[in-house]
Amino acid sequence: MPVADAQQAVGGHRLVGTLDLNQLDLAQGRRVISQSRGGRAEHHPARRGDRLHPLRHSDLLPDCGVTERPRTDLTGDHLTGVQSHPQLQIHTVAVSGVDAALIEDIVIGSRILAEFGVLDGFGHVSARHPTNPNHFLMSRSLAPALVTADDIMEFDLDGNAVDARGRSVFLERFIHGEIYKARPDVMAVVHTHSPGVIPFSVSQTTLRPMYHNAAFLAAGAPVWDIRKDFGETDMLVRDPARGKSLAAKLGDKSVILMRGHGDVTVGPAVKVAVFRAYYTDVNARLQSQAIALGGEVNYLTPEEGAKADAVNLAVLDRIWNLWKLRVAATLGK
Ligand code: MN
């Protein structure tokens, strides 16, 4: 479909952006994106995410009006199909010795979670260094919707930057380092302040799996209260001791809520940790709704959760590629 036709198909909008992709099927969306290379893309914050996030219209959901253009022209050959959009291709390797695809997962994951209101101006996505398990990768201190490959830095597990070059770093990087220390199986960590989970961090109601997409919650989602070990604080995990306490409470689980703060999700890959962050938030909102309906809520059992989680992990790329398409426009700004 020529770009002009696509523009007509979405109601005469002159420019192509995220909204327009909502109106098209994926194949059409790919063609529109590829043909819009070099053209300006207009952001439509008021209508972003209408199709993907079931609770997108909640007043609780912040909308991050991302309009930044990346600092680098991104090209590369490790991506195919939907990933072939030039604005999704990343060849800049900000950390030597690290596959560009892993850097890209951190960038895309950050932008996905911002796009769908799981992250706002705060929160972060990290990955364990693929060849040095005692290091991890995360962005310099920056709103997640603005992260590019050039912003990814390398840290040791104590939170020291390997090559800071004057860049500011996240205060709460100790969340990541201490979890990587405690959990050799964890290859990615996401920290969010997602609005849906906050009620479950401060009330006596346990976050439990409402449906199959959030099946990982069936294994349990403990709540960490910083006041228990550290008294009256600013609520931030700003040193290794606080990170270690959080990691201990996480135990072998995939999710932990932080009282009056947010949550942390972990996984064997960036995609998995991002998936869990997204569905933890959606599940929390749905659970609040189910409780509001009154009566007993019929949650997934641990056995159902384990079975459904295995399926989710097997089909993860399907939704990851869809999400990736949805953030393509933000990468082009
Ligand atoms: Mn935080």
Residues whose N, C-alpha, C, O or C-beta is under 5 A from the ligand:
A	BS01	MN	none
